[in-house]
Amino acid sequence: MTKQKFVVLIEKDEDDVYIGTVPELKGCYSYGDTLDELMENIREAILAHLELLKSRNEPLPPIKFQGIQEIEIEA
């Protein structure tokens, strides 16, 4: 088994729940009441996503996370 690294984008909603998304795996996300809980849940979500791709004989998507940019807009 090879090790793979994925970027997890983390946000906090209005109820203080952590939400994590994995940009390289479209539709892969999870949540948790604490950061530790989120990371445990997102790890399980990633493994499930990879297993689904494997069961369908689909390769990992070629999307590679490039970073985050901030933009200021006057509205």
N, CA, C and O atoms as a GROMACS GRO file, in nm:
protein
  300
    1MET      N    1   0.085  -0.117   0.000
    1MET     CA    2   0.000   0.000   0.000
    1MET      C    3   0.090   0.124   0.000
    1MET      O    4   0.185   0.132   0.078
    2THR      N    5   0.059   0.219  -0.086
    2THR     CA    6   0.138   0.342  -0.093
    2THR      C    7   0.069   0.453  -0.015
    2THR      O    8  -0.053   0.458  -0.004
    3LYS      N    9   0.152   0.542   0.038
    3LYS     CA   10   0.097   0.656   0.111
    3LYS      C   11   0.066   0.766   0.012
    3LYS      O   12   0.140   0.789  -0.084
    4GLN      N   13  -0.044   0.834   0.036
    4GLN     CA   14  -0.085   0.947  -0.047
    4GLN      C   15  -0.122   1.062   0.046
    4GLN      O   16  -0.172   1.041   0.156
    5LYS      N   17  -0.095   1.183  -0.001
    5LYS     CA   18  -0.131   1.301   0.076
    5LYS      C   19  -0.241   1.376   0.002
    5LYS      O   20  -0.238   1.388  -0.121
    6PHE      N   21  -0.337   1.427   0.077
    6PHE     CA   22  -0.446   1.506   0.022
    6PHE      C   23  -0.460   1.633   0.104
    6PHE      O   24  -0.442   1.632   0.226
    7VAL      N   25  -0.492   1.741   0.038
    7VAL     CA   26  -0.520   1.867   0.105
    7VAL      C   27  -0.664   1.863   0.156
    7VAL      O   28  -0.754   1.819   0.084
    8VAL      N   29  -0.684   1.909   0.278
    8VAL     CA   30  -0.819   1.919   0.335
    8VAL      C   31  -0.845   2.067   0.363
    8VAL      O   32  -0.776   2.130   0.443
    9LEU      N   33  -0.946   2.122   0.296
    9LEU     CA   34  -0.988   2.260   0.323
    9LEU      C   35  -1.085   2.256   0.440
    9LEU      O   36  -1.181   2.179   0.440
   10ILE      N   37  -1.059   2.339   0.539
   10ILE     CA   38  -1.140   2.335   0.661
   10ILE      C   39  -1.210   2.469   0.682
   10ILE      O   40  -1.148   2.576   0.675
   11GLU      N   41  -1.339   2.460   0.706
   11GLU     CA   42  -1.421   2.577   0.736
   11GLU      C   43  -1.497   2.549   0.866
   11GLU      O   44  -1.506   2.435   0.911
   12LYS      N   45  -1.550   2.655   0.924
   12LYS     CA   46  -1.634   2.641   1.043
   12LYS      C   47  -1.766   2.708   1.012
   12LYS      O   48  -1.769   2.824   0.971
   13ASP      N   49  -1.876   2.636   1.032
   13ASP     CA   50  -2.006   2.694   0.999
   13ASP      C   51  -2.063   2.775   1.115
   13ASP      O   52  -1.998   2.792   1.218
   14GLU      N   53  -2.184   2.825   1.096
   14GLU     CA   54  -2.246   2.912   1.196
   14GLU      C   55  -2.274   2.841   1.328
   14GLU      O   56  -2.296   2.907   1.430
   15ASP      N   57  -2.274   2.708   1.328
   15ASP     CA   58  -2.296   2.631   1.450
   15ASP      C   59  -2.165   2.582   1.511
   15ASP      O   60  -2.165   2.498   1.601
   16ASP      N   61  -2.052   2.637   1.462
   16ASP     CA   62  -1.918   2.599   1.508
   16ASP      C   63  -1.882   2.454   1.476
   16ASP      O   64  -1.802   2.393   1.547
   17VAL      N   65  -1.940   2.399   1.371
   17VAL     CA   66  -1.907   2.265   1.325
   17VAL      C   67  -1.798   2.279   1.218
   17VAL      O   68  -1.809   2.363   1.129
   18TYR      N   69  -1.695   2.196   1.228
   18TYR     CA   70  -1.588   2.196   1.129
   18TYR      C   71  -1.631   2.116   1.006
   18TYR      O   72  -1.684   2.005   1.018
   19ILE      N   73  -1.609   2.173   0.889
   19ILE     CA   74  -1.642   2.106   0.764
   19ILE      C   75  -1.514   2.096   0.682
   19ILE      O   76  -1.446   2.196   0.660
   20GLY      N   77  -1.482   1.975   0.638
   20GLY     CA   78  -1.362   1.953   0.559
   20GLY      C   79  -1.397   1.901   0.421
   20GLY      O   80  -1.481   1.813   0.407
   21THR      N   81  -1.332   1.956   0.320
   21THR     CA   82  -1.348   1.908   0.183
   21THR      C   83  -1.211   1.877   0.125
   21THR      O   84  -1.110   1.937   0.163
   22VAL      N   85  -1.209   1.781   0.033
   22VAL     CA   86  -1.085   1.739  -0.032
   22VAL      C   87  -1.095   1.778  -0.179
   22VAL      O   88  -1.164   1.711  -0.256
   23PRO      N   89  -1.027   1.887  -0.219
   23PRO     CA   90  -1.041   1.936  -0.356
   23PRO      C   91  -1.002   1.834  -0.464
   23PRO      O   92  -1.059   1.836  -0.573
   24GLU      N   93  -0.908   1.747  -0.435
   24GLU     CA   94  -0.863   1.649  -0.534
   24GLU      C   95  -0.962   1.534  -0.554
   24GLU      O   96  -0.951   1.458  -0.651
   25LEU      N   97  -1.057   1.520  -0.463
   25LEU     CA   98  -1.156   1.413  -0.472
   25LEU      C   99  -1.295   1.476  -0.473
   25LEU      O  100  -1.355   1.498  -0.368
   26LYS      N  101  -1.345   1.506  -0.590
   26LYS     CA  102  -1.472   1.576  -0.605
   26LYS      C  103  -1.583   1.504  -0.527
   26LYS      O  104  -1.606   1.384  -0.543
   27GLY      N  105  -1.651   1.580  -0.443
   27GLY     CA  106  -1.761   1.525  -0.365
   27GLY      C  107  -1.718   1.461  -0.234
   27GLY      O  108  -1.801   1.405  -0.162
   28CYS      N  109  -1.589   1.468  -0.202
   28CYS     CA  110  -1.540   1.407  -0.078
   28CYS      C  111  -1.535   1.514   0.032
   28CYS      O  112  -1.458   1.609   0.023
   29TYR      N  113  -1.618   1.496   0.133
   29TYR     CA  114  -1.622   1.592   0.242
   29TYR      C  115  -1.673   1.522   0.368
   29TYR      O  116  -1.729   1.412   0.362
   30SER      N  117  -1.652   1.586   0.482
   30SER     CA  118  -1.704   1.536   0.608
   30SER      C  119  -1.708   1.651   0.707
   30SER      O  120  -1.673   1.764   0.674
   31TYR      N  121  -1.750   1.621   0.830
   31TYR     CA  122  -1.762   1.725   0.931
   31TYR      C  123  -1.733   1.666   1.068
   31TYR      O  124  -1.726   1.544   1.084
   32GLY      N  125  -1.716   1.754   1.166
   32GLY     CA  126  -1.694   1.710   1.303
   32GLY      C  127  -1.712   1.826   1.399
   32GLY      O  128  -1.697   1.942   1.362
   33ASP      N  129  -1.744   1.794   1.523
   33ASP     CA  130  -1.762   1.897   1.625
   33ASP      C  131  -1.629   1.954   1.671
   33ASP      O  132  -1.623   2.067   1.720
   34THR      N  133  -1.522   1.876   1.656
   34THR     CA  134  -1.387   1.923   1.689
   34THR      C  135  -1.298   1.900   1.568
   34THR      O  136  -1.334   1.825   1.477
   35LEU      N  137  -1.183   1.963   1.568
   35LEU     CA  138  -1.089   1.944   1.459
   35LEU      C  139  -1.041   1.799   1.454
   35LEU      O  140  -1.027   1.743   1.346
   36ASP      N  141  -1.016   1.740   1.570
   36ASP     CA  142  -0.974   1.599   1.574
   36ASP      C  143  -1.081   1.507   1.516
   36ASP      O  144  -1.051   1.414   1.441
   37GLU      N  145  -1.206   1.533   1.552
   37GLU     CA  146  -1.317   1.452   1.500
   37GLU      C  147  -1.329   1.469   1.349
   37GLU      O  148  -1.351   1.372   1.277
   38LEU      N  149  -1.316   1.593   1.302
   38LEU     CA  150  -1.320   1.617   1.158
   38LEU      C  151  -1.212   1.537   1.087
   38LEU      O  152  -1.240   1.470   0.988
   39MET      N  153  -1.089   1.543   1.137
   39MET     CA  154  -0.978   1.476   1.069
   39MET      C  155  -0.997   1.324   1.068
   39MET      O  156  -0.961   1.258   0.970
   40GLU      N  157  -1.052   1.269   1.173
   40GLU     CA  158  -1.082   1.126   1.176
   40GLU      C  159  -1.190   1.093   1.073
   40GLU      O  160  -1.180   0.995   0.999
   41ASN      N  161  -1.294   1.176   1.068
   41ASN     CA  162  -1.405   1.153   0.974
   41ASN      C  163  -1.362   1.173   0.830
   41ASN      O  164  -1.404   1.097   0.742
   42ILE      N  165  -1.278   1.273   0.803
   42ILE     CA  166  -1.236   1.298   0.665
   42ILE      C  167  -1.142   1.188   0.618
   42ILE      O  168  -1.143   1.152   0.500
   43ARG      N  169  -1.062   1.133   0.708
   43ARG     CA  170  -0.976   1.019   0.673
   43ARG      C  171  -1.064   0.902   0.626
   43ARG      O  172  -1.033   0.838   0.526
   44GLU      N  173  -1.171   0.874   0.699
   44GLU     CA  174  -1.263   0.766   0.660
   44GLU      C  175  -1.331   0.797   0.527
   44GLU      O  176  -1.350   0.708   0.444
   45ALA      N  177  -1.368   0.924   0.506
   45ALA     CA  178  -1.433   0.964   0.381
   45ALA      C  179  -1.337   0.946   0.263
   45ALA      O  180  -1.377   0.900   0.156
   46ILE      N  181  -1.210   0.984   0.282
   46ILE     CA  182  -1.111   0.967   0.175
   46ILE      C  183  -1.092   0.820   0.142
   46ILE      O  184  -1.091   0.782   0.025
   47LEU      N  185  -1.077   0.737   0.244
   47LEU     CA  186  -1.059   0.593   0.221
   47LEU      C  187  -1.180   0.533   0.148
   47LEU      O  188  -1.163   0.451   0.058
   48ALA      N  189  -1.300   0.575   0.186
   48ALA     CA  190  -1.420   0.525   0.119
   48ALA      C  191  -1.424   0.572  -0.027
   48ALA      O  192  -1.461   0.495  -0.116
   49HIS      N  193  -1.385   0.696  -0.050
   49HIS     CA  194  -1.383   0.750  -0.186
   49HIS      C  195  -1.283   0.674  -0.273
   49HIS      O  196  -1.313   0.639  -0.387
   50LEU      N  197  -1.164   0.649  -0.217
   50LEU     CA  198  -1.061   0.575  -0.292
   50LEU      C  199  -1.105   0.432  -0.320
   50LEU      O  200  -1.080   0.378  -0.428
   51GLU      N  201  -1.171   0.371  -0.224
   51GLU     CA  202  -1.220   0.234  -0.242
   51GLU      C  203  -1.326   0.229  -0.353
   51GLU      O  204  -1.327   0.135  -0.433
   52LEU      N  205  -1.412   0.329  -0.358
   52LEU     CA  206  -1.513   0.335  -0.463
   52LEU      C  207  -1.447   0.349  -0.600
   52LEU      O  208  -1.485   0.281  -0.695
   53LEU      N  209  -1.348   0.438  -0.611
   53LEU     CA  210  -1.276   0.453  -0.738
   53LEU      C  211  -1.211   0.321  -0.778
   53LEU      O  212  -1.217   0.281  -0.895
   54LYS      N  213  -1.150   0.254  -0.682
   54LYS     CA  214  -1.083   0.127  -0.709
   54LYS      C  215  -1.183   0.021  -0.756
   54LYS      O  216  -1.155  -0.054  -0.849
   55SER      N  217  -1.300   0.015  -0.692
   55SER     CA  218  -1.401  -0.086  -0.728
   55SER      C  219  -1.455  -0.063  -0.868
   55SER      O  220  -1.502  -0.157  -0.933
   56ARG      N  221  -1.448   0.061  -0.916
   56ARG     CA  222  -1.494   0.095  -1.050
   56ARG      C  223  -1.380   0.095  -1.152
   56ARG      O  224  -1.399   0.129  -1.269
   57ASN      N  225  -1.261   0.057  -1.106
   57ASN     CA  226  -1.140   0.060  -1.190
   57ASN      C  227  -1.116   0.199  -1.248
   57ASN      O  228  -1.071   0.212  -1.362
   58GLU      N  229  -1.146   0.302  -1.170
   58GLU     CA  230  -1.125   0.440  -1.212
   58GLU      C  231  -0.997   0.493  -1.147
   58GLU      O  232  -0.973   0.467  -1.029
   59PRO      N  233  -0.916   0.567  -1.222
   59PRO     CA  234  -0.796   0.625  -1.163
   59PRO      C  235  -0.830   0.748  -1.080
   59PRO      O  236  -0.941   0.801  -1.088
   60LEU      N  237  -0.736   0.793  -1.001
   60LEU     CA  238  -0.754   0.919  -0.929
   60LEU      C  239  -0.770   1.030  -1.030
   60LEU      O  240  -0.703   1.029  -1.133
   61PRO      N  241  -0.857   1.126  -1.003
   61PRO     CA  242  -0.870   1.239  -1.094
   61PRO      C  243  -0.738   1.314  -1.104
   61PRO      O  244  -0.661   1.318  -1.008
   62PRO      N  245  -0.711   1.373  -1.219
   62PRO     CA  246  -0.583   1.442  -1.237
   62PRO      C  247  -0.578   1.581  -1.174
   62PRO      O  248  -0.483   1.656  -1.198
   63ILE      N  249  -0.676   1.617  -1.095
   63ILE     CA  250  -0.680   1.749  -1.032
   63ILE      C  251  -0.573   1.755  -0.923
   63ILE      O  252  -0.564   1.665  -0.839
   64LYS      N  253  -0.494   1.859  -0.924
   64LYS     CA  254  -0.394   1.880  -0.820
   64LYS      C  255  -0.420   2.015  -0.755
   64LYS      O  256  -0.425   2.117  -0.823
   65PHE      N  257  -0.435   2.015  -0.625
   65PHE     CA  258  -0.461   2.138  -0.550
   65PHE      C  259  -0.344   2.234  -0.569
   65PHE      O  260  -0.228   2.194  -0.558
   66GLN      N  261  -0.374   2.359  -0.598
   66GLN     CA  262  -0.272   2.458  -0.626
   66GLN      C  263  -0.256   2.564  -0.519
   66GLN      O  264  -0.154   2.632  -0.514
   67GLY      N  265  -0.354   2.579  -0.433
   67GLY     CA  266  -0.341   2.680  -0.328
   67GLY      C  267  -0.469   2.759  -0.312
   67GLY      O  268  -0.571   2.731  -0.374
   68ILE      N  269  -0.460   2.858  -0.227
   68ILE     CA  270  -0.574   2.944  -0.198
   68ILE      C  271  -0.533   3.088  -0.227
   68ILE      O  272  -0.424   3.131  -0.190
   69GLN      N  273  -0.620   3.160  -0.292
   69GLN     CA  274  -0.597   3.301  -0.318
   69GLN      C  275  -0.710   3.380  -0.253
   69GLN      O  276  -0.825   3.337  -0.250
   70GLU      N  277  -0.676   3.495  -0.202
   70GLU     CA  278  -0.775   3.584  -0.142
   70GLU      C  279  -0.794   3.702  -0.238
   70GLU      O  280  -0.697   3.755  -0.292
   71ILE      N  281  -0.917   3.741  -0.257
   71ILE     CA  282  -0.946   3.853  -0.344
   71ILE      C  283  -1.036   3.950  -0.269
   71ILE      O  284  -1.128   3.908  -0.200
   72GLU      N  285  -1.008   4.078  -0.283
   72GLU     CA  286  -1.088   4.180  -0.217
   72GLU      C  287  -1.182   4.243  -0.318
   72GLU      O  288  -1.138   4.285  -0.426
   73ILE      N  289  -1.309   4.249  -0.286
   73ILE     CA  290  -1.410   4.305  -0.376
   73ILE      C  291  -1.491   4.408  -0.301
   73ILE      O  292  -1.537   4.384  -0.189
   74GLU      N  293  -1.508   4.521  -0.360
   74GLU     CA  294  -1.591   4.625  -0.301
   74GLU      C  295  -1.733   4.604  -0.349
   74GLU      O  296  -1.760   4.612  -0.469
   75ALA      N  297  -1.823   4.579  -0.257
   75ALA     CA  298  -1.961   4.553  -0.297
   75ALA      C  299  -2.057   4.648  -0.227
   75ALA      O  300  -2.178   4.641  -0.248
   0.00000   0.00000   0.00000
